[in-house]
Amino acid sequence: MVCAALLATAAWPTSARAECEQGVRDTTPAERAAIKNALDAVKRALPPAPQGWVIDSDDDPAIANDICREAERKPWTYDRSRTYRKKEGDEQRQAAIASAQEQLTSDLASKQPRIEAIQARMQELGAALADAVQKGDAARIKTIGEENKKLSQEYQSLLAEGNPGQRYHDAARGALADTQFSIQVTINPESDGLPEDAERVSPPPGAAAAARYDSSTNTRQMTTEVIAFGRWREAADGSPEVVPRNGPPYAPHGLTVSVAAADSRLDQVIRSIDFGAIAKLLAP
C-alpha cells in the first residue's frame, strides 16, 4: 500500500517517501482538529492584501484522514500559503506583455525564409551524408560535416539575431515588476529552509534565524526571505532538522516562514506578518 502521507503533503510528514511497511492508521478527530487549529492560527497571522492588490490564492489546506505508522512518531509536516496579486494597472501590464509577444512572433516570422533555407540545406546534407557513409567516402563525409557545423552555427546566430528572447524577457520583467508576492508557513518542515550560501539577516523577535536570497526568474525579479522558528539540530544526513518539543507529533515543534516578493516590497511584507501569533504556536 502506498503511504497516504504522499497524497496529502499539506498535512503529512514529507519525509515519508516509501511504502507504508508498518501499515496505515486513521487519524483521530482530536489530531485533525489540532492541525486545523494551527493552520487557522497561521491564517490569522497573515496580512490582508495591500491597497490596489488582491489575495490571489488562499485555499484551506487539505487535512488527510490517515497516516503511515512509521511516520506518525516524527513531527508531522503541514503548511499554509497565500499569494497576492497587484490588480491596479493589470490591463496595462497585460497589454505590454501582449505587445512584447507580438514583437517576438514578428521577429521570428521575418527570419522564417532564412530559417527554412538553412533547414532545407541541412536536410540535403543529411541525405548526402547517408550516401557518403554508404560508399565509404571519408573525404566527402568530412566536407559534409564541416558544412553542417557551419550551418548549425548560422542557424543559432540567426535565432539570436537582435536578441529577441532577451527583449521579450526584459519587457515582461518590467511589466511584472512588483506585481506578486507570496507567504508560506510550514509547520515541522524537513529542514530550516536556510540555504548555506544565502545572506543571513536579523530575524524577527522570537525567531531562531533568517536568511535572504535572490529567487528571480526570467520574467520576474524576486527576493525570498526564510525565517526559522524553534530549535534545530544536524540530522544524520547533515541537514538541519527540527528538535521535537514536549507534545504530540502533530503539534508544532518548529516552523519556517518563507516570503517571496520584489526586493523593494519584501521588508514591507515581512513587517505586516503577525510573527508574535506565529511564535505562539511553539509556546509551552
N, C-alpha and C positions, 0 to 999 in steps of 0.2 A: 504494500500500500504506500503511495506517495504521501509524504508528510503534508498534512493540511496547512501547516505553517507556511508552506511555499505558495499557497494560493491566496493568502491574505497578508502580505508583508506589512501592511499598515498596522497590524495588531500582533505580530508574532516575531519571535527571535529570527533575524535573518541569518544567524549562524547555523540554523538547521538546514543543511544542504543535502543530506542523504535521505534515504527512505527511513520511515519510522520503524526501526527494527524492534523497538520495545512496545510498539502499538500506539494507539491514539486514544485519548480520553476527551470527553466533553468538558468544556469549561463550565464553571458554576455561575449562577446568576450574580453572586457576590463578586466574582472575578471580573465578569463583564461590566458590572456596574462601577467597579473601581477604575477600570480602564476608561470608561466613558467619563467619569468624573474628572480624571486627569486631563483628558482631551478637551473637555468643556472648559476647564480652568485655563488651558493654553489658548483656547479660542477667545476667552475674555481678555487675555493679556495682549492680544494682537491689536494693532491700531486700526481705526477706521480709514477709509480712503481719503487722501488729501483733497482739497478743493480742486475741481477740474479732473479728478480721477474717479475710477470706479473699481470695486472689487470684482476681479475677473473670474476668480475661482476660489471657492471656499466650501467645498463639499465636506460633509461629515465622513470621516474615515470609516471603513467597514471594520467591524469587530467580529472576528471569526468565532465559531462556536466549538472548535476543538483544537487540540494541540498535541504534538508528538511528546511522548512521555520522556524521551531522552533530552528534550529541550525545556521541559517545564521547570526544571530546577535552576536554570540560569535566568538572569533578569530578562524579562520579555521586552522585545522591541516593538514600539508603535510610534506613530508620528502624526502630526497635523501640519498642513501647509496652507498658505494663502497667497494668491498672486493679485497684483494690482496693475491696472492699465490706465494710461492717460487718455481720457476721452476728448479733452479740449484740443481742437486742431486736428482731429483724426482725418477729416476729409482732405485737408491739405496734404497731410502725410501720405495718404493712400494715392493721391494724385501724383505726388513727387516720385513715389516708388513705381507707379504705372508708367510714368514718363521715362524713368531710367530703364525699365524693362523694354519699352518700345525702342529706345535707342540701342539697346543691346541686340534686339531682334533685327533692327535695321542694319546694324553693323555686320551681323552675320550674313544677311541677305546680300549686302554689297560685295561680300567676299565669295559668295557661292559659286560664281562661274570659275574663279581660280581654284577654289577647293575641288570642284568636280573635275577640273582638268588634271590636277595632281592625282586625284583618286583614280581617274581613268588610266593615267600613265603607270601608276603603281600596279593596277590590275594587269596591264600589258606586260610589265616586268615580271609579275608573278608567273604568267604563262611562259614567258621566255626562260625564266629560271628553271621551271619544271623541265622544259625541253633540253636545256643545257645540262642539267643533272642527269637526265636520261642518257645523253650522249657522252657524258663524262668530260665535258669541255670545261676544264678548270679555269682557263683564262677568261672565258665568257662569264662563268659563274662569278668570278671576282669583279669583272666590269659591271655586271648587273647589280651586285651587292653594293658597290660604291655609288652607283646612280640612285639606288633605292634609299641609301643612307642620306644622300643629299636631298632627295625628295621629302623624306621624313622630316628633316630639319626645316626645309622650306615650308612644309605643312604646319609645323608647330609655330614657326615665325609668323606665318600668315594669320593664324588664330590669335596670336598675341599682339598683332599689329594694332597700334593705337591703345593697347591695354584696356579693352572694353570691359573685361571682367572686373578689373580694379575700379574703373569708373562707376560701374554699377554698384559695387560694394560700398564705395565712398558715398554715393548718393543715398543708398539705403541706410547706411550707418548714420548719415546726417539726419535723415528723415525720422529715424527710430531712436535718436539720442534722447535719453531720459524719458522714455515712454512706458517703461515696465519695471517693476521690482517685485521681489518675492521674499517670503519668510517661511522657513520650515523649522519646526521644533521636533526633534527626535528624542524620545524617551528611551533610555537604556540602549544607546547605539552601540554598534560593534567597535567603534573607535571614537576618539575625541574629535575627529574630523579636522585636526590642525595639521596641514601639510608641513613637512620638515623645513621646506625652503620658503615658507610664507613669512611675511613680516609680522613679528609679534607686536601686539598693541595692548594698551591698557584695557582690561576687561571691566564690565560694569560691576557695581557693588554686588558681592555675593557669588560672583563667577570665579572659576579657577584660572582660566586662561582665555586668550583670544588671539586670533591671527587673521591677517587680511592678505588677499592675493588677487591678481588680475584674472578674471574669468570671462574675458571678452570673446565674442565670436566674430565671424567675418562681417556680419551686418549689425552687431550690437556691442557697444562699449560698456562693459560691466566690471564691477569690483565686488568680490564676495568677502564677507567677514564671518568667521565661525567663532562662536562663543561657547565655551565648555563649562558646565556646572557639575559639581560633585568631585569625588576623589578618583584618581586614575592610577593605574599601575601598568608595568610592562607585561604583556601576555607572553606565552611560550613562543609565539612567532615573532616577538619583538615589537608588536604594535601595541598602542595604549588600549587598555580595557578598563571598564568601569569597576570600581571596588564596591561589591554589594554592601548595602547597609542592613541594619536590622529591619526585618519586614519581609513580607511575601515576595516572590519573584516578579509578580505582576505589578508591584508598586514601583514608583520611580526611584531609581538608585543613582542615576546620573542622567544628564541630558545635554544636548547641543542645540544651539540656535544658529541657523545659517541664514544670512541676509545677503541677497544679491541685488545690486542697484547700480545706477550710474554713480560714478565716483563723487560727483557734485551733490548727490542726494543721499548717499549712504549714511552719513552721520545723522542727518535729519530723521531717517527711518529708524535708526538704532535708538535714538533718543525717544521715539514715540512708542517703543515697546515697553510694557509694564514688566520689567525684569524682576521687580520685587515679588509680583504674583507668581512668576515662573520659579523663582528661587524657593518659594513656599512649598512647592511640590516636593522638595527634598528636606523639608523641615522635619525634625524628630516627631 
